[in-house]
């Protein structure tokens, strides 16, 4: 998953091509599977926190910080239990 976050940062900076269909499906499936397991193997909260942390870190490192972005779409990424 961290590789996917790093690639997304590079895409946003214009330094890399979009995710291939295969890459996207692999990340989506991995995250979905991690979010739909029964406790104690449900990692949805940890995944959400890590993604939010990475997103906030990226936004804070760009010019203008949060002024130009909304976290509302990140809230939608939180997996429902």
N, CA, C and O atoms as a DFTB+ gen file, in Angstrom:
324 C
 N C O
     1  1       0.816      -1.186       0.000
     2  2       0.000       0.000       0.000
     3  2       0.863       1.255       0.000
     4  3       0.518       2.239      -0.654
     5  1       1.968       1.235       0.716
     6  2       2.836       2.413       0.739
     7  2       3.396       2.707      -0.645
     8  3       3.586       3.867      -1.012
     9  1       3.659       1.656      -1.409
    10  2       4.111       1.862      -2.786
    11  2       3.053       2.581      -3.604
    12  3       3.379       3.433      -4.431
    13  1       1.789       2.245      -3.381
    14  2       0.686       2.908      -4.069
    15  2       0.575       4.366      -3.677
    16  3       0.339       5.221      -4.531
    17  1       0.742       4.664      -2.385
    18  2       0.692       6.060      -1.924
    19  2       1.835       6.852      -2.531
    20  3       1.638       7.978      -2.989
    21  1       3.032       6.272      -2.540
    22  2       4.186       6.972      -3.121
    23  2       3.996       7.216      -4.613
    24  3       4.352       8.280      -5.120
    25  1       3.437       6.239      -5.315
    26  2       3.195       6.421      -6.741
    27  2       2.161       7.525      -6.960
    28  3       2.309       8.338      -7.872
    29  1       1.124       7.558      -6.136
    30  2       0.113       8.608      -6.253
    31  2       0.729       9.981      -6.064
    32  3       0.380      10.915      -6.786
    33  1       1.639      10.124      -5.110
    34  2       2.329      11.403      -4.910
    35  2       3.087      11.802      -6.172
    36  3       3.033      12.955      -6.598
    37  1       3.796      10.838      -6.769
    38  2       4.558      11.137      -7.998
    39  2       3.628      11.512      -9.148
    40  3       3.955      12.389      -9.948
    41  1       2.475      10.859      -9.236
    42  2       1.493      11.186     -10.279
    43  2       1.003      12.611     -10.081
    44  3       0.928      13.380     -11.040
    45  1       0.669      12.972      -8.839
    46  2       0.169      14.315      -8.549
    47  2       1.203      15.388      -8.859
    48  3       0.852      16.522      -9.184
    49  1       2.470      15.030      -8.759
    50  2       3.548      15.962      -9.056
    51  2       3.922      15.953     -10.534
    52  3       4.823      16.680     -10.954
    53  1       3.239      15.138     -11.315
    54  2       3.492      15.087     -12.750
    55  2       4.694      14.272     -13.143
    56  3       5.178      14.392     -14.268
    57  1       5.191      13.442     -12.245
    58  2       6.411      12.703     -12.524
    59  2       6.216      11.256     -12.916
    60  3       7.196      10.537     -13.112
    61  1       4.988      10.812     -13.033
    62  2       4.769       9.405     -13.364
    63  2       3.415       9.253     -14.052
    64  3       2.501      10.055     -13.858
    65  1       3.316       8.204     -14.859
    66  2       2.052       7.919     -15.533
    67  2       1.029       7.384     -14.546
    68  3       1.377       6.974     -13.439
    69  1      -0.225       7.390     -14.947
    70  2      -1.327       6.911     -14.114
    71  2      -1.132       5.440     -13.744
    72  3      -0.320       4.739     -14.346
    73  1      -1.889       4.988     -12.747
    74  2      -1.876       3.581     -12.391
    75  2      -2.392       2.768     -13.570
    76  3      -3.342       3.157     -14.249
    77  1      -1.750       1.640     -13.795
    78  2      -2.291       0.725     -14.798
    79  2      -3.520       0.057     -14.196
    80  3      -3.718       0.088     -12.982
    81  1      -4.328      -0.536     -15.031
    82  2      -5.510      -1.253     -14.541
    83  2      -5.103      -2.345     -13.563
    84  3      -5.765      -2.549     -12.546
    85  1      -4.028      -3.038     -13.864
    86  2      -3.549      -4.116     -13.003
    87  2      -3.101      -3.580     -11.640
    88  3      -3.439      -4.155     -10.605
    89  1      -2.343      -2.483     -11.638
    90  2      -1.900      -1.891     -10.374
    91  2      -3.091      -1.432      -9.535
    92  3      -3.152      -1.686      -8.332
    93  1      -4.031      -0.755     -10.184
    94  2      -5.201      -0.248      -9.476
    95  2      -5.996      -1.392      -8.853
    96  3      -6.366      -1.327      -7.680
    97  1      -6.255      -2.426      -9.626
    98  2      -7.038      -3.554      -9.123
    99  2      -6.317      -4.283      -7.983
   100  3      -6.955      -4.727      -7.029
   101  1      -5.001      -4.404      -8.083
   102  2      -4.239      -5.051      -7.027
   103  2      -4.355      -4.248      -5.724
   104  3      -4.609      -4.823      -4.665
   105  1      -4.172      -2.926      -5.797
   106  2      -4.287      -2.087      -4.607
   107  2      -5.704      -2.105      -4.052
   108  3      -5.904      -2.249      -2.845
   109  1      -6.681      -1.958      -4.932
   110  2      -8.080      -1.941      -4.509
   111  2      -8.448      -3.253      -3.809
   112  3      -9.061      -3.241      -2.742
   113  1      -8.077      -4.365      -4.408
   114  2      -8.398      -5.673      -3.842
   115  2      -7.714      -5.889      -2.499
   116  3      -8.332      -6.393      -1.562
   117  1      -6.444      -5.510      -2.399
   118  2      -5.709      -5.662      -1.143
   119  2      -6.364      -4.846      -0.034
   120  3      -6.586      -5.352       1.066
   121  1      -6.671      -3.593      -0.323
   122  2      -7.280      -2.726       0.687
   123  2      -8.680      -3.212       1.041
   124  3      -9.054      -3.223       2.214
   125  1      -9.449      -3.611       0.048
   126  2     -10.791      -4.140       0.303
   127  2     -10.719      -5.354       1.233
   128  3     -11.458      -5.447       2.213
   129  1      -9.823      -6.270       0.910
   130  2      -9.689      -7.478       1.723
   131  2      -9.263      -7.153       3.154
   132  3      -9.727      -7.791       4.099
   133  1      -8.390      -6.173       3.316
   134  2      -7.945      -5.796       4.653
   135  2      -9.057      -5.117       5.454
   136  3      -9.041      -5.151       6.684
   137  1     -10.005      -4.510       4.777
   138  2     -11.083      -3.778       5.439
   139  2     -12.307      -4.645       5.725
   140  3     -13.188      -4.227       6.476
   141  1     -12.379      -5.817       5.155
   142  2     -13.592      -6.623       5.295
   143  2     -13.392      -7.883       6.133
   144  3     -14.261      -8.754       6.164
   145  1     -12.274      -7.980       6.798
   146  2     -12.018      -9.139       7.654
   147  2     -12.703      -8.948       9.003
   148  3     -12.939      -7.822       9.440
   149  1     -13.007     -10.032       9.637
   150  2     -13.590      -9.969      10.980
   151  2     -12.485      -9.690      11.996
   152  3     -11.345     -10.115      11.810
   153  1     -12.824      -8.972      13.076
   154  2     -11.832      -8.711      14.125
   155  2     -11.236     -10.026      14.607
   156  3     -11.957     -11.022      14.659
   157  1     -10.000     -10.077      14.949
   158  2      -9.051      -8.978      15.096
   159  2      -8.265      -8.671      13.822
   160  3      -7.263      -7.957      13.879
   161  1      -8.693      -9.188      12.692
   162  2      -7.951      -9.010      11.432
   163  2      -8.539      -7.915      10.548
   164  3      -8.224      -7.848       9.360
   165  1      -9.379      -7.065      11.105
   166  2      -9.964      -5.930      10.380
   167  2      -9.009      -4.750      10.528
   168  3      -8.820      -4.229      11.628
   169  1      -8.416      -4.338       9.428
   170  2      -7.418      -3.271       9.464
   171  2      -7.952      -1.956       8.910
   172  3      -7.167      -1.077       8.555
   173  1      -9.266      -1.807       8.830
   174  2      -9.840      -0.613       8.205
   175  2      -9.421       0.667       8.917
   176  3      -9.067       1.641       8.252
   177  1      -9.448       0.698      10.236
   178  2      -9.084       1.915      10.954
   179  2      -7.617       2.265      10.756
   180  3      -7.280       3.428      10.538
   181  1      -6.741       1.263      10.830
   182  2      -5.311       1.522      10.629
   183  2      -5.028       2.007       9.209
   184  3      -4.220       2.914       9.010
   185  1      -5.694       1.402       8.224
   186  2      -5.506       1.826       6.836
   187  2      -5.984       3.257       6.634
   188  3      -5.314       4.062       5.988
   189  1      -7.140       3.563       7.189
   190  2      -7.685       4.913       7.075
   191  2      -6.735       5.930       7.704
   192  3      -6.463       6.974       7.111
   193  1      -6.235       5.632       8.893
   194  2      -5.327       6.557       9.573
   195  2      -4.040       6.744       8.782
   196  3      -3.548       7.867       8.668
   197  1      -3.490       5.677       8.238
   198  2      -2.245       5.780       7.453
   199  2      -2.461       6.576       6.173
   200  3      -1.621       7.391       5.795
   201  1      -3.584       6.340       5.508
   202  2      -3.870       7.075       4.280
   203  2      -4.069       8.552       4.580
   204  3      -3.553       9.407       3.860
   205  1      -4.809       8.856       5.633
   206  2      -5.041      10.255       6.015
   207  2      -3.711      10.928       6.377
   208  3      -3.469      12.072       5.990
   209  1      -2.859      10.227       7.112
   210  2      -1.547      10.754       7.485
   211  2      -0.718      11.070       6.234
   212  3      -0.118      12.141       6.135
   213  1      -0.690      10.142       5.293
   214  2       0.075      10.358       4.061
   215  2      -0.501      11.523       3.262
   216  3       0.252      12.324       2.707
   217  1      -1.820      11.626       3.198
   218  2      -2.468      12.703       2.462
   219  2      -2.151      14.051       3.103
   220  3      -1.788      14.999       2.407
   221  1      -2.286      14.139       4.421
   222  2      -2.001      15.389       5.122
   223  2      -0.535      15.782       4.974
   224  3      -0.218      16.958       4.796
   225  1       0.355      14.796       5.050
   226  2       1.789      15.060       4.880
   227  2       2.064      15.636       3.489
   228  3       2.818      16.598       3.344
   229  1       1.450      15.044       2.480
   230  2       1.649      15.527       1.115
   231  2       1.099      16.945       0.954
   232  3       1.773      17.814       0.400
   233  1      -0.110      17.179       1.430
   234  2      -0.728      18.504       1.293
   235  2       0.082      19.557       2.024
   236  3       0.290      20.652       1.502
   237  1       0.539      19.241       3.223
   238  2       1.334      20.204       3.988
   239  2       2.682      20.487       3.345
   240  3       3.272      21.540       3.586
   241  1       3.172      19.569       2.536
   242  2       4.468      19.771       1.890
   243  2       4.348      20.550       0.579
   244  3       5.360      20.968       0.016
   245  1       3.125      20.748       0.091
   246  2       2.931      21.488      -1.149
   247  2       2.646      22.945      -0.847
   248  3       2.216      23.287       0.254
   249  1       2.885      23.794      -1.819
   250  2       2.649      25.223      -1.657
   251  2       1.169      25.480      -1.399
   252  3       0.310      24.984      -2.129
   253  1       0.879      26.243      -0.377
   254  2      -0.498      26.593      -0.065
   255  2      -1.155      25.678       0.939
   256  3      -2.210      26.015       1.476
   257  1      -0.563      24.533       1.207
   258  2      -1.115      23.625       2.201
   259  2      -2.564      23.264       1.948
   260  3      -2.965      23.028       0.808
   261  1      -3.346      23.220       3.013
   262  2      -4.738      22.794       2.928
   263  2      -5.656      23.807       2.271
   264  3      -6.808      23.478       1.987
   265  1      -5.205      25.001       2.020
   266  2      -6.084      26.020       1.439
   267  2      -6.669      25.590       0.099
   268  3      -7.782      25.984      -0.246
   269  1      -5.935      24.793      -0.649
   270  2      -6.357      24.430      -2.004
   271  2      -7.023      23.060      -2.088
   272  3      -7.433      22.646      -3.173
   273  1      -7.139      22.355      -0.973
   274  2      -7.654      20.996      -1.021
   275  2      -8.733      20.789       0.034
   276  3      -8.804      21.511       1.029
   277  1      -9.551      19.807      -0.203
   278  2     -10.581      19.422       0.753
   279  2     -10.361      17.969       1.137
   280  3     -10.039      17.140       0.286
   281  1     -10.531      17.662       2.397
   282  2     -10.393      16.284       2.862
   283  2     -11.686      15.508       2.724
   284  3     -11.732      14.332       3.083
   285  1     -12.740      16.132       2.214
   286  2     -14.022      15.441       2.158
   287  2     -13.941      14.136       1.383
   288  3     -14.582      13.158       1.770
   289  1     -13.170      14.092       0.297
   290  2     -13.079      12.850      -0.468
   291  2     -12.283      11.802       0.280
   292  3     -12.494      10.609       0.066
   293  1     -11.363      12.217       1.160
   294  2     -10.613      11.254       1.949
   295  2     -11.537      10.597       2.960
   296  3     -11.407       9.406       3.244
   297  1     -12.481      11.378       3.511
   298  2     -13.430      10.820       4.463
   299  2     -14.214       9.677       3.834
   300  3     -14.563       8.717       4.520
   301  1     -14.495       9.769       2.539
   302  2     -15.254       8.725       1.851
   303  2     -14.470       7.434       1.710
   304  3     -15.056       6.378       1.475
   305  1     -13.148       7.503       1.851
   306  2     -12.308       6.322       1.697
   307  2     -12.336       5.424       2.932
   308  3     -11.904       4.272       2.877
   309  1     -12.836       5.944       4.027
   310  2     -12.870       5.137       5.254
   311  2     -13.754       3.918       5.024
   312  3     -14.898       4.044       4.586
   313  1     -13.235       2.780       5.312
   314  2     -13.967       1.535       5.099
   315  2     -15.058       1.399       6.154
   316  3     -14.838       1.696       7.328
   317  1     -16.213       0.957       5.736
   318  2     -17.299       0.682       6.669
   319  2     -17.145      -0.732       7.196
   320  3     -16.809      -1.653       6.451
   321  1     -17.390      -0.892       8.467
   322  2     -17.278      -2.236       9.062
   323  2     -18.553      -3.000       8.847
   324  3     -18.663      -4.150       9.272
